[in-house]
Amino acid sequence: MGARLVHRWVRVKADVLGDVAALLAEWRGRSNHLLGVHLRGTDKVTHPKIPLEKFVRYIDLYMTAHPGALIVLATDDASYHAQLTARYPGNVVGASSGYNTRNVVRDRTINGYAKGRSGLVDALLLAHTDFLLKGTSSLAEFSLWYNPSLIERHLDLQICCEGERSPAYQALIPRWANGEYEPPPLPPTETPEAKLLALQVAAGVAPPSASDSSASDAKGDLEGARLPPAAKRLEAAVIAASARRSVFGSVSGDNVSISRRRRGRRGRRSEREAAAGENAVPAWPLPAHVPSAVQRL
């Protein structure tokens, strides 16, 4: 449901996509394997912080199975970044190195726009990795929604104790981590090369090609899927919020926009808008009260 809504409504601005595409092109040129790692620190209080050692155990196994792999690290905590960089010299890459603060959200000394943009870039970078290690976080969850193939290629390390020992969780441990799980093969439109090309085209740094049409077909299949009732209610809330012109005011709204059907001043579409058709839809900033992971990026 989340992936369905993201692909239907969320549009990321070209300059943000361009920065992400440039980093990914460089890293893909260095390695065929990108391991995404999202380490949530500083103000993570809703759920316990995950011990770094738990991440390291899986990272070690991945690096052993994929020599020369790069670790795409996204973290708000500078201490986590320093520790992993020291443990894996030359293998840790990322768009930022975290913050030296106890609470990244409430620290007013950090530029709000830069902080929001950095979170969005991190989420998009994680979305283009080959496997993702994550905890409970809206940012990492958005990465799964943006790239649904990661749903079958990630581990939630927030799960512990009986849940971690359960047969259901153990069935998701990949073979490179001494488990039994083998993700299904990726279709041609979902390979890292195809994803990077589609990203470059969307950012305007690569010309459209024949491969883009197949990628568009795949996206169309996702958008044409049947929407569950709960998702329909959320979509209705999005449209209603947009019609009321209640605009989400955080920095993420400057980087992510949400498409909406244009409506008249009192919610009725004008004759001119009706004549323009459904395709004449402008980008619209994310409303404040839509409960979406995008708001927290």
Backbone bond lengths (Angstrom), bond angles and torsions (degrees), N, CA, C in turn:
res aa  C-N    CA-C-N  psi(-1)  N-CA   C-N-CA  omega(-1)  CA-C   N-CA-C  phi
1 M - - - 1.454 - - 1.530 110.67 -
2 G 1.352 116.67 -44.37 1.453 119.26 -179.57 1.510 112.63 -60.69
3 A 1.354 115.70 -44.21 1.467 119.96 179.47 1.518 110.87 -63.21
4 R 1.322 116.06 -38.59 1.457 121.04 179.61 1.533 110.94 -61.27
5 L 1.322 116.46 -43.72 1.459 120.71 -178.97 1.526 111.89 -70.75
6 V 1.337 116.49 -40.94 1.459 119.68 179.87 1.520 110.75 -61.55
7 H 1.319 117.37 -45.97 1.462 119.96 -177.34 1.523 112.21 -70.33
8 R 1.301 116.30 -23.63 1.466 118.00 -179.90 1.520 112.46 -85.27
9 W 1.341 117.09 -34.04 1.448 119.46 -169.14 1.526 115.65 -114.66
10 V 1.309 118.24 -32.33 1.465 120.25 -170.73 1.523 111.48 -88.82
11 R 1.322 116.27 132.48 1.463 123.05 175.83 1.532 108.14 -129.45
12 V 1.313 116.37 124.90 1.461 121.74 179.48 1.521 108.65 -95.57
13 K 1.301 117.55 138.44 1.453 121.59 -176.78 1.523 111.47 -66.32
14 A 1.331 114.28 150.96 1.467 121.01 -172.11 1.524 112.93 -62.51
15 D 1.331 117.83 -35.96 1.467 118.80 -177.84 1.521 111.56 -67.13
16 V 1.339 117.35 -33.91 1.457 120.76 176.44 1.527 109.94 -68.93
17 L 1.334 116.05 -44.93 1.458 120.01 178.27 1.525 111.08 -61.34
18 G 1.330 116.88 -35.99 1.458 120.30 179.82 1.516 112.04 -63.82
19 D 1.328 116.65 -41.71 1.466 119.95 178.10 1.528 110.92 -63.80
20 V 1.329 115.96 -42.18 1.470 120.39 179.46 1.529 110.56 -64.92
21 A 1.317 116.49 -44.30 1.465 120.54 -178.91 1.522 111.62 -62.34
22 A 1.319 117.60 -38.93 1.465 121.11 -179.48 1.522 111.10 -64.19
23 L 1.324 116.78 -43.23 1.462 120.05 178.96 1.522 111.32 -65.90
24 L 1.318 116.88 -44.85 1.458 120.13 -178.74 1.521 112.07 -64.66
25 A 1.328 117.17 -39.06 1.467 120.07 178.46 1.526 110.64 -61.04
26 E 1.335 115.99 -40.99 1.473 119.75 178.24 1.523 110.98 -64.48
27 W 1.317 116.69 -46.26 1.464 119.84 -176.80 1.525 112.05 -69.40
28 R 1.324 117.00 -38.44 1.468 119.70 177.89 1.531 110.58 -66.08
29 G 1.310 115.98 -26.85 1.458 119.15 175.74 1.516 112.73 -71.92
30 R 1.316 116.67 -20.71 1.467 121.50 -179.47 1.524 113.09 -94.74
31 S 1.323 117.54 -28.68 1.461 120.04 -174.83 1.524 110.89 -151.81
32 N 1.323 115.93 151.55 1.467 121.88 175.92 1.523 112.08 -90.29
33 H 1.330 116.70 -1.91 1.458 120.05 -175.70 1.524 109.86 -132.86
34 L 1.322 116.35 122.21 1.464 122.64 176.90 1.524 108.87 -119.23
35 L 1.317 116.23 118.99 1.460 121.46 177.00 1.523 108.53 -101.18
36 G 1.320 116.93 118.20 1.454 121.11 177.74 1.521 110.85 -83.47
37 V 1.317 116.63 133.87 1.466 122.33 178.70 1.517 108.21 -133.29
38 H 1.319 116.03 119.15 1.464 120.09 176.51 1.516 108.96 -111.61
39 L 1.313 115.39 111.67 1.464 122.33 -179.07 1.520 109.06 -109.39
40 R 1.307 116.22 105.18 1.468 121.62 -178.72 1.517 109.24 -88.36
41 G 1.316 116.59 123.34 1.466 120.41 179.79 1.509 111.64 -130.98
42 T 1.289 118.08 -141.56 1.472 128.06 -178.73 1.526 111.22 40.63
43 D 1.337 118.74 -95.36 1.461 121.09 -170.84 1.524 113.66 -93.88
44 K 1.316 119.13 18.57 1.468 120.55 179.61 1.525 109.48 -70.47
45 V 1.329 116.76 104.39 1.460 121.17 -176.61 1.528 112.14 -128.22
46 T 1.319 118.07 -22.59 1.463 119.94 -179.31 1.518 110.57 -61.93
47 H 1.331 116.02 -39.11 1.459 122.29 174.49 1.522 107.78 -125.29
48 P 1.334 117.43 153.55 1.480 119.22 -179.58 1.524 111.18 -61.63
49 K 1.329 115.07 148.11 1.453 119.16 173.43 1.527 109.56 -66.93
50 I 1.312 115.39 139.62 1.464 120.68 -179.06 1.524 108.69 -82.77
51 P 1.335 117.96 129.61 1.470 119.11 178.62 1.529 110.95 -56.56
52 L 1.308 115.73 136.64 1.461 120.26 -178.84 1.528 111.07 -59.25
53 E 1.320 116.45 -32.15 1.460 120.30 -178.36 1.528 112.28 -60.62
54 K 1.314 116.57 -29.46 1.462 119.65 179.91 1.525 110.63 -68.76
55 F 1.326 116.07 -39.47 1.456 119.94 175.37 1.530 110.29 -66.92
56 V 1.321 116.24 -43.84 1.465 120.66 -177.13 1.519 111.16 -59.31
57 R 1.332 117.01 -38.46 1.469 119.72 -179.82 1.523 111.28 -58.62
58 Y 1.328 116.91 -44.39 1.469 120.10 -179.95 1.527 111.78 -75.05
59 I 1.321 116.73 -35.68 1.461 119.22 178.51 1.526 110.01 -63.17
60 D 1.328 116.86 -42.84 1.459 120.47 178.56 1.525 111.14 -58.39
61 L 1.310 116.44 -44.14 1.466 120.72 -179.65 1.528 110.74 -64.70
62 Y 1.323 116.97 -40.37 1.462 120.01 -179.96 1.520 110.80 -66.61
63 M 1.321 117.34 -42.08 1.457 121.17 -179.57 1.527 111.46 -66.61
64 T 1.320 116.45 -32.90 1.469 120.15 176.72 1.519 110.81 -68.71
65 A 1.332 116.35 -40.89 1.470 120.31 -178.81 1.516 112.07 -76.95
66 H 1.346 117.59 -24.26 1.465 121.75 -177.63 1.530 109.56 -131.06
67 P 1.323 117.62 76.94 1.468 120.17 -179.61 1.532 111.55 -56.74
68 G 1.310 115.24 137.42 1.462 120.15 -179.25 1.510 114.15 83.99
69 A 1.341 118.03 3.72 1.465 120.61 179.11 1.520 110.41 -65.50
70 L 1.321 116.01 153.65 1.463 122.22 176.01 1.529 109.54 -106.75
71 I 1.307 115.36 142.87 1.463 121.69 178.64 1.519 107.79 -101.13
72 V 1.319 116.00 111.57 1.462 120.92 177.72 1.531 107.10 -86.16
73 L 1.316 115.37 99.53 1.453 120.94 -173.71 1.522 111.27 -96.09
74 A 1.311 115.65 126.39 1.465 122.40 174.31 1.519 107.34 -121.59
75 T 1.313 116.84 115.95 1.460 120.54 -179.29 1.518 109.91 -150.65
76 D 1.318 115.07 150.33 1.452 120.81 174.93 1.523 111.22 -95.67
77 D 1.331 116.86 -1.43 1.456 122.06 -174.22 1.523 110.24 -112.00
78 A 1.329 116.93 115.01 1.460 121.15 -177.28 1.525 112.13 -63.54
79 S 1.333 118.22 -29.26 1.461 120.19 -179.39 1.524 111.06 -68.48
80 Y 1.333 117.19 -38.11 1.467 119.97 175.88 1.529 110.29 -62.07
81 H 1.313 115.88 -44.01 1.457 120.49 -179.29 1.526 110.79 -61.37
82 A 1.318 116.66 -43.04 1.462 120.76 -179.00 1.529 111.08 -64.44
83 Q 1.316 117.29 -41.18 1.462 120.72 -178.09 1.528 112.13 -67.15
84 L 1.325 116.93 -43.10 1.462 118.97 -179.53 1.524 111.64 -72.02
85 T 1.326 116.90 -35.87 1.463 119.99 177.29 1.530 110.57 -62.85
86 A 1.320 116.62 -38.37 1.464 120.36 178.59 1.526 111.51 -69.92
87 R 1.312 117.59 -34.91 1.470 120.94 -178.18 1.527 111.60 -76.88
88 Y 1.351 116.64 -34.74 1.472 120.58 -177.61 1.534 109.52 -123.77
89 P 1.309 117.72 67.64 1.475 120.22 -176.81 1.525 111.68 -62.04
90 G 1.337 114.85 129.84 1.455 120.27 179.02 1.508 114.87 84.88
91 N 1.343 117.41 -8.34 1.466 120.29 -177.30 1.527 113.45 -110.61
92 V 1.310 117.47 -7.50 1.465 120.69 -179.23 1.528 109.21 -97.39
93 V 1.318 116.04 124.63 1.458 121.81 177.16 1.527 108.76 -127.80
94 G 1.309 115.65 163.22 1.458 119.91 179.09 1.506 110.36 173.04
95 A 1.314 115.44 171.64 1.461 120.57 -179.62 1.515 112.45 -87.10
96 S 1.343 117.17 -18.76 1.460 120.71 -178.71 1.524 108.52 -151.78
97 S 1.315 115.06 172.55 1.471 120.03 -177.83 1.524 112.31 -117.82
98 G 1.317 118.52 19.08 1.450 121.59 177.54 1.522 112.63 83.75
99 Y 1.335 115.38 -174.17 1.462 121.79 -175.42 1.526 110.26 -127.32
100 N 1.323 116.29 146.59 1.459 122.20 173.38 1.522 108.54 -93.28
101 T 1.302 116.26 78.68 1.456 121.85 -178.32 1.518 109.50 -153.46
102 R 1.317 116.53 158.69 1.460 120.15 178.66 1.514 111.68 -84.97
103 N 1.313 117.92 -22.05 1.454 120.96 -178.22 1.525 108.71 -148.91
104 V 1.318 116.52 100.09 1.462 120.83 -174.34 1.526 112.11 -67.44
105 V 1.320 116.83 -27.83 1.459 119.73 -178.13 1.524 111.28 -73.81
106 R 1.325 117.23 -41.44 1.466 120.64 -173.41 1.524 114.04 -96.93
107 D 1.308 116.89 -1.96 1.467 119.97 179.63 1.523 109.52 -74.87
108 R 1.329 116.75 107.97 1.468 121.68 -176.19 1.525 112.78 -78.85
109 T 1.320 117.29 -7.13 1.464 119.38 178.27 1.530 111.66 -79.89
110 I 1.331 116.71 -12.89 1.458 121.25 179.84 1.528 108.38 -93.35
111 N 1.311 116.60 128.86 1.465 120.94 -179.76 1.521 110.49 -57.18
112 G 1.319 115.57 124.53 1.459 120.28 -174.84 1.512 113.97 -63.26
113 Y 1.334 116.76 -43.96 1.464 119.82 -178.99 1.526 110.63 -63.48
114 A 1.323 116.41 -45.99 1.462 120.37 -179.15 1.522 110.98 -62.90
115 K 1.323 116.42 -38.50 1.462 120.82 179.78 1.525 111.30 -65.38
116 G 1.323 116.59 -45.26 1.460 120.00 178.90 1.512 112.54 -65.72
117 R 1.316 116.48 -41.89 1.467 120.34 179.42 1.522 111.10 -65.18
118 S 1.323 116.48 -39.39 1.457 120.90 178.60 1.525 111.39 -62.41
119 G 1.327 116.87 -41.59 1.460 120.08 177.88 1.509 112.34 -63.54
120 L 1.332 116.19 -39.75 1.460 120.09 178.91 1.530 111.13 -66.40
121 V 1.322 116.92 -43.22 1.466 120.67 177.91 1.520 110.44 -61.21
122 D 1.335 117.25 -43.01 1.465 120.46 178.18 1.527 111.36 -59.59
123 A 1.320 116.78 -44.08 1.464 120.28 -179.48 1.526 111.66 -61.96
124 L 1.326 116.41 -40.72 1.466 120.15 -179.63 1.524 111.23 -70.85
125 L 1.317 117.29 -36.65 1.471 119.78 177.13 1.525 110.51 -64.18
126 L 1.320 116.81 -44.77 1.466 120.21 178.23 1.527 111.03 -61.11
127 A 1.325 115.82 -35.07 1.464 120.07 -178.86 1.522 112.55 -64.56
128 H 1.325 117.30 -20.67 1.468 120.61 -177.68 1.522 112.92 -105.29
129 T 1.329 117.40 17.65 1.455 120.43 176.34 1.528 109.51 -88.58
130 D 1.341 115.63 171.01 1.463 120.73 -177.23 1.524 112.48 -87.87
131 F 1.317 116.28 -26.67 1.467 121.83 176.05 1.518 106.73 -152.48
132 L 1.339 116.35 146.65 1.463 120.78 -174.23 1.524 110.40 -125.90
133 L 1.329 115.76 128.18 1.456 123.04 170.08 1.520 107.25 -104.42
134 K 1.327 117.31 123.98 1.454 120.86 -172.08 1.514 111.24 -144.73
135 G 1.322 114.85 168.98 1.443 122.14 168.61 1.514 108.76 -118.40
136 T 1.328 116.41 -165.51 1.455 120.31 177.82 1.528 108.98 -76.40
137 S 1.312 116.23 110.84 1.459 121.02 -177.07 1.517 109.46 -161.47
138 S 1.312 116.25 138.35 1.462 120.32 177.46 1.523 111.21 -65.11
139 L 1.337 116.80 -34.46 1.459 119.75 -178.51 1.520 110.78 -62.96
140 A 1.338 117.27 -50.21 1.461 120.60 179.96 1.526 111.26 -67.47
141 E 1.327 116.40 -32.95 1.463 119.29 178.14 1.524 110.90 -64.95
142 F 1.337 116.18 -37.91 1.454 119.97 176.83 1.528 110.63 -62.23
143 S 1.332 117.51 -35.56 1.462 120.95 177.68 1.529 110.85 -59.58
144 L 1.328 116.42 -40.24 1.470 120.15 177.95 1.521 110.75 -67.02
145 W 1.316 116.36 -38.82 1.462 119.54 -179.66 1.519 110.85 -69.86
146 Y 1.314 116.49 -36.01 1.466 120.19 179.96 1.526 111.13 -70.21
147 N 1.320 116.88 -34.57 1.464 122.16 178.20 1.524 108.65 -129.13
148 P 1.341 118.23 87.73 1.471 121.41 -174.90 1.528 114.55 -59.66
149 S 1.328 118.73 -19.62 1.462 119.02 178.78 1.528 111.17 -64.83
150 L 1.330 117.76 -21.69 1.464 120.86 177.40 1.524 112.49 -72.62
151 I 1.315 117.11 -15.43 1.462 119.67 177.73 1.523 109.83 -59.20
152 E 1.313 117.02 -32.75 1.463 122.27 178.28 1.522 112.15 -96.86
153 R 1.333 116.57 7.61 1.459 121.15 -176.84 1.521 110.93 -138.48
154 H 1.312 116.38 50.96 1.461 119.76 177.33 1.525 109.50 -153.17
155 L 1.319 114.69 161.02 1.460 121.72 172.51 1.518 108.71 -128.86
156 D 1.320 116.11 133.33 1.460 121.44 175.47 1.524 107.57 -93.50
157 L 1.325 116.33 103.94 1.457 120.96 -176.97 1.525 112.62 -80.02
158 Q 1.325 117.11 -1.27 1.463 120.28 174.31 1.524 110.39 -67.79
159 I 1.321 116.16 -28.12 1.464 121.60 -179.30 1.524 108.81 -71.40
160 C 1.314 116.52 129.46 1.459 119.88 -176.50 1.521 110.26 -143.00
161 C 1.306 114.64 -179.56 1.463 123.36 172.99 1.525 111.18 57.40
162 E 1.328 117.25 -128.42 1.459 120.13 -177.15 1.520 111.89 -62.65
163 G 1.328 116.16 -36.47 1.457 119.14 179.04 1.511 111.95 -62.87
164 E 1.318 116.91 -41.39 1.456 120.84 179.88 1.519 111.69 -68.35
165 R 1.329 116.60 -30.72 1.469 120.56 -179.87 1.516 113.04 -86.28
166 S 1.315 117.38 -6.15 1.456 120.62 -176.33 1.530 111.68 -67.96
167 P 1.329 118.00 150.42 1.468 120.68 178.08 1.523 112.63 -57.98
168 A 1.335 116.77 -34.84 1.468 120.12 -178.74 1.520 110.81 -63.43
169 Y 1.342 117.40 -42.45 1.466 120.62 179.92 1.518 110.65 -73.24
170 Q 1.324 116.39 -42.88 1.461 119.98 -179.34 1.522 111.68 -61.69
171 A 1.327 116.74 -28.27 1.464 120.35 179.00 1.519 112.09 -69.56
172 L 1.350 117.54 -12.60 1.463 121.64 -179.64 1.526 112.64 -98.20
173 I 1.321 117.73 -4.10 1.459 120.46 179.89 1.529 108.67 -71.69
174 P 1.332 117.96 120.29 1.471 120.16 -176.75 1.527 112.07 -70.79
175 R 1.303 115.13 164.06 1.460 120.26 -177.56 1.516 112.38 -63.69
176 W 1.326 117.30 -34.76 1.468 118.73 179.62 1.521 111.92 -65.35
177 A 1.351 116.43 -16.98 1.462 121.33 177.02 1.522 110.86 -105.56
178 N 1.341 116.01 25.11 1.467 123.16 178.48 1.524 112.90 67.79
179 G 1.325 115.79 26.86 1.452 120.34 174.61 1.513 111.40 -103.99
180 E 1.332 115.83 -166.62 1.458 121.21 -177.86 1.525 113.17 -110.39
181 Y 1.327 116.88 -6.73 1.465 119.65 -171.43 1.520 111.64 -81.92
182 E 1.321 114.92 135.61 1.458 121.85 174.49 1.520 107.93 -128.70
183 P 1.326 118.46 111.73 1.471 119.95 -178.94 1.524 111.01 -59.36
184 P 1.321 117.72 149.01 1.468 120.45 177.57 1.521 110.26 -65.49
185 P 1.325 117.71 154.10 1.473 120.15 179.57 1.519 111.08 -63.72
186 L 1.307 114.54 148.22 1.463 120.86 -179.80 1.524 110.31 -79.56
187 P 1.331 118.02 138.77 1.471 119.98 172.46 1.523 109.76 -68.11
188 P 1.326 118.09 161.56 1.472 120.81 -176.50 1.524 114.08 -53.88
189 T 1.329 117.64 -34.56 1.471 119.84 -177.56 1.519 113.19 -77.86
190 E 1.345 117.69 -8.83 1.457 120.84 -177.02 1.524 113.11 -109.88
191 T 1.321 118.31 3.09 1.457 120.14 179.15 1.527 109.94 -67.64
192 P 1.336 118.25 156.98 1.466 119.91 178.71 1.524 112.98 -55.47
193 E 1.333 116.81 -38.39 1.458 119.71 179.70 1.522 111.56 -64.65
194 A 1.335 116.32 -43.68 1.463 120.45 179.77 1.521 111.15 -67.09
195 K 1.328 116.25 -39.73 1.458 120.25 179.31 1.530 111.31 -64.37
196 L 1.330 115.98 -41.42 1.459 119.53 179.77 1.515 111.02 -66.54
197 L 1.331 117.01 -41.18 1.459 120.20 178.48 1.524 111.05 -63.00
198 A 1.328 116.36 -43.79 1.467 119.86 178.50 1.525 110.92 -62.24
199 L 1.333 116.70 -37.64 1.458 120.88 178.13 1.522 111.04 -65.84
200 Q 1.327 116.63 -41.42 1.463 120.42 179.54 1.521 111.32 -66.22
201 V 1.315 116.51 -37.75 1.468 120.32 177.64 1.530 109.93 -65.59
202 A 1.338 116.64 -44.47 1.462 120.53 -179.88 1.530 111.35 -63.54
203 A 1.335 115.71 -31.90 1.462 120.05 179.76 1.514 112.55 -82.06
204 G 1.344 116.92 -9.27 1.451 120.70 -179.78 1.507 113.97 80.32
205 V 1.336 117.71 17.56 1.469 120.75 -179.98 1.523 111.75 -103.44
206 A 1.325 117.43 1.18 1.459 121.44 176.93 1.523 107.60 -144.16
207 P 1.329 118.37 142.51 1.470 120.40 179.85 1.518 111.17 -72.94
208 P 1.333 117.64 150.36 1.462 120.43 175.53 1.520 110.25 -59.61
209 S 1.319 116.26 146.74 1.466 121.29 179.49 1.514 109.41 -138.74
210 A 1.314 115.70 -179.97 1.468 120.20 -178.02 1.519 110.99 -63.24
211 S 1.332 116.38 -30.86 1.462 119.04 -178.64 1.513 111.83 -67.43
212 D 1.324 116.67 -25.14 1.456 119.18 -178.90 1.517 112.16 -68.85
213 S 1.334 117.04 -31.34 1.453 119.11 -179.86 1.512 110.77 -66.08
214 S 1.326 116.94 -38.45 1.459 119.15 178.24 1.517 110.60 -67.84
215 A 1.352 116.04 -36.33 1.456 118.91 176.61 1.515 110.57 -64.65
216 S 1.342 116.51 -38.94 1.459 119.78 177.95 1.516 110.96 -65.16
217 D 1.341 116.85 -36.67 1.453 119.95 177.45 1.516 110.47 -62.33
218 A 1.337 116.59 -41.29 1.456 120.28 179.78 1.524 110.48 -63.84
219 K 1.328 116.44 -41.75 1.457 120.16 177.66 1.516 110.74 -64.41
220 G 1.327 116.35 -38.37 1.448 119.97 178.14 1.512 111.95 -63.09
221 D 1.351 116.48 -37.11 1.459 119.75 177.14 1.520 110.53 -62.22
222 L 1.343 115.88 -40.41 1.452 119.49 179.34 1.516 110.72 -66.25
223 E 1.325 116.41 -43.40 1.459 119.53 -177.96 1.523 111.90 -69.90
224 G 1.347 116.21 -25.99 1.446 119.23 -178.71 1.515 113.78 -85.24
225 A 1.344 116.38 -3.86 1.453 119.49 -179.29 1.524 110.48 -65.68
226 R 1.327 115.31 154.83 1.454 120.37 -179.48 1.524 110.15 -66.96
227 L 1.302 117.00 130.01 1.456 122.02 -176.80 1.530 109.30 -91.01
228 P 1.350 117.96 126.47 1.460 120.55 178.65 1.523 111.18 -63.11
229 P 1.343 117.47 157.70 1.465 120.94 -179.02 1.520 113.27 -55.35
230 A 1.338 117.23 -41.44 1.463 119.42 -179.60 1.517 111.17 -62.05
231 A 1.329 116.23 -38.46 1.460 119.96 179.08 1.522 110.52 -68.94
232 K 1.326 116.41 -36.42 1.457 119.61 177.87 1.529 110.56 -62.96
233 R 1.334 116.60 -39.22 1.458 119.58 178.97 1.522 110.59 -65.66
234 L 1.341 116.13 -38.71 1.459 119.56 178.50 1.516 110.70 -66.36
235 E 1.330 116.71 -40.38 1.462 119.75 177.29 1.520 110.71 -62.02
236 A 1.316 116.19 -40.83 1.463 119.92 178.83 1.525 110.23 -61.83
237 A 1.346 116.46 -38.93 1.460 120.11 178.18 1.524 110.93 -65.46
238 V 1.337 116.35 -38.06 1.462 120.38 178.46 1.520 110.59 -61.67
239 I 1.333 116.23 -48.64 1.459 120.95 -178.25 1.525 110.62 -63.44
240 A 1.344 115.75 -43.52 1.458 119.34 -179.15 1.522 110.98 -63.72
241 A 1.332 116.07 -41.89 1.458 119.69 179.72 1.517 110.98 -64.64
242 S 1.328 116.47 -39.41 1.458 119.98 178.89 1.518 110.82 -65.74
243 A 1.322 116.48 -39.30 1.461 120.46 -179.69 1.526 111.41 -64.16
244 R 1.337 115.44 -31.17 1.465 118.92 177.96 1.517 111.96 -80.77
245 R 1.334 115.86 -2.14 1.458 121.92 177.45 1.526 111.44 59.47
246 S 1.343 115.98 32.31 1.461 119.95 174.69 1.516 106.82 -89.34
247 V 1.319 116.28 104.07 1.454 121.38 -169.70 1.515 110.59 -98.53
248 F 1.327 115.64 132.33 1.462 120.10 176.39 1.519 109.07 -64.79
249 G 1.332 117.09 125.84 1.448 120.14 -170.17 1.499 115.82 -99.02
250 S 1.347 119.66 5.64 1.455 118.88 -178.21 1.516 110.77 -78.85
251 V 1.338 114.80 172.30 1.455 119.61 -177.01 1.511 111.49 -63.02
252 S 1.343 117.89 -28.59 1.451 118.98 -179.36 1.519 111.20 -61.93
253 G 1.308 116.34 -29.16 1.455 119.28 179.35 1.513 112.96 -64.22
254 D 1.338 116.73 -21.04 1.455 119.99 177.74 1.524 111.94 -78.51
255 N 1.336 116.21 -19.56 1.458 120.82 -175.25 1.521 113.07 -108.96
256 V 1.319 116.14 -28.76 1.453 121.18 179.71 1.513 108.29 -117.54
257 S 1.291 116.86 134.18 1.454 119.76 177.11 1.514 108.80 -122.05
258 I 1.308 115.21 159.66 1.458 119.43 179.30 1.520 108.27 -122.04
259 S 1.329 116.04 128.37 1.454 120.51 -178.73 1.517 109.46 -74.09
260 R 1.320 116.90 144.18 1.461 119.95 174.31 1.513 109.44 -146.26
261 R 1.298 114.48 154.92 1.469 119.42 175.20 1.518 107.87 -73.12
262 R 1.308 115.61 129.13 1.460 119.11 -177.48 1.520 110.38 -69.34
263 R 1.328 114.98 138.29 1.451 120.25 -178.46 1.519 110.00 -127.46
264 G 1.315 115.35 162.18 1.452 120.74 178.09 1.512 110.82 -72.90
265 R 1.340 116.80 179.60 1.461 121.04 -175.17 1.506 111.49 -59.33
266 R 1.319 118.40 -33.98 1.458 121.35 -179.86 1.526 111.34 -108.35
267 G 1.332 116.58 26.29 1.454 119.58 175.69 1.513 113.77 92.06
268 R 1.354 118.00 -3.69 1.465 120.12 179.91 1.511 108.85 -100.16
269 R 1.298 116.36 135.90 1.459 119.98 179.07 1.519 109.60 -73.79
270 S 1.296 115.40 136.66 1.451 120.08 179.23 1.523 110.13 -76.28
271 E 1.327 115.73 163.76 1.469 119.58 179.65 1.528 110.76 -62.52
272 R 1.305 116.32 -36.90 1.455 118.81 179.99 1.529 110.80 -64.29
273 E 1.346 116.87 -41.54 1.454 120.08 179.31 1.518 110.79 -67.35
274 A 1.330 116.14 -38.36 1.456 119.30 178.82 1.520 110.73 -63.51
275 A 1.345 116.43 -38.60 1.457 120.09 179.12 1.521 111.65 -68.12
276 A 1.342 116.66 -29.62 1.467 119.92 -179.72 1.511 111.71 -69.07
277 G 1.350 116.55 -25.95 1.459 118.90 177.69 1.510 112.02 91.36
278 E 1.338 115.47 168.32 1.449 121.30 -176.12 1.515 112.58 -70.46
279 N 1.325 118.11 -19.18 1.461 119.81 -177.55 1.523 112.56 -77.75
280 A 1.325 116.97 -15.99 1.466 119.87 -179.26 1.523 109.09 -87.50
281 V 1.343 115.57 67.30 1.456 121.78 -175.45 1.521 109.54 -115.13
282 P 1.317 119.05 118.42 1.464 120.35 179.61 1.522 111.23 -79.79
283 A 1.334 117.18 161.29 1.459 120.86 172.23 1.527 108.60 -69.35
284 W 1.315 116.20 145.92 1.461 120.84 -177.41 1.515 108.72 -136.40
285 P 1.326 119.18 132.56 1.465 120.41 -178.11 1.520 111.91 -60.36
286 L 1.309 116.32 151.95 1.457 122.53 -177.56 1.522 111.41 -65.78
287 P 1.339 118.83 125.71 1.460 121.40 179.27 1.524 111.62 -63.35
288 A 1.342 116.05 153.88 1.459 120.86 -173.82 1.523 112.52 -69.18
289 H 1.321 117.52 -38.32 1.452 118.90 -170.01 1.520 113.27 -101.51
290 V 1.330 118.04 18.42 1.462 119.70 172.22 1.518 107.81 -83.73
291 P 1.346 118.90 119.81 1.466 120.70 -175.43 1.508 112.16 -74.80
292 S 1.305 117.34 72.69 1.459 121.83 -176.32 1.509 111.46 -115.75
293 A 1.340 115.25 148.55 1.459 119.74 177.77 1.513 111.23 -61.98
294 V 1.336 117.83 -24.15 1.454 120.64 -177.57 1.518 111.03 -62.41
295 Q 1.336 117.15 -31.56 1.454 119.40 -178.27 1.519 112.18 -62.83
296 R 1.340 117.25 -25.76 1.462 119.86 -173.62 1.519 112.20 -96.01
297 L 1.336 119.18 2.89 1.460 120.33 -177.74 1.524 111.12 -67.12
